[in-house]
């Protein structure tokens, strides 16, 4: 392992991890709100800074992480993530607690991922999906717990058939996956309880 392979982690691991974790918790509690993630991390180029910061704050030595093909084939990302978080990278998305996805087209079907159980719904997958922007795509209208009435969110790009898959995910409650959308410097979260419909027009 070269020093260059592991540079660019949190400058202050405890404080930066806590700050990022708190941003994730706020975003989960208030789905659709955009939370800044301004921790200074410099991951390998294919991994954006917000996604990297979230992964470092949520993953640990007991975590299995799956990377999509673009990330998995980028030299150094697996080493970087493992060094800074302790997580193990797996080739099987169904076994992973976390997925990190740079290309929405490579996102596995939600139903193929860990859903949790009625007794342990937390034993499910959380997806960290990189997006270019949280406010320039086709508008999604969100409702559900943590949202007063409805709120818009416009991430882009998003996977094909996302709204249909998400509706099916809702139907699995209390099981199902949770989603963290990571633009380069901010996140928004869609917990499994959030309902989505596409804004017409």
Secondary structure, 3 states (H helix, E strand, C coil): CCHHHHCCCCCCHHHHHHHHHHHHHHHHHCCCCCEECCCCCCCCCCCCHHHHHHHHHHCCCCCEEEECHHHHCCCCHHHHHHHHHCCEEECCHHHCCEEEECCHHHCCCHHHCCECCCCCCCCECEEEEECCECECCCCEEEECCCCCCCEEEECECCCCCHHHHHHHHHCCCCCCCEEEEEECCEEEEECCCCEEEECCC
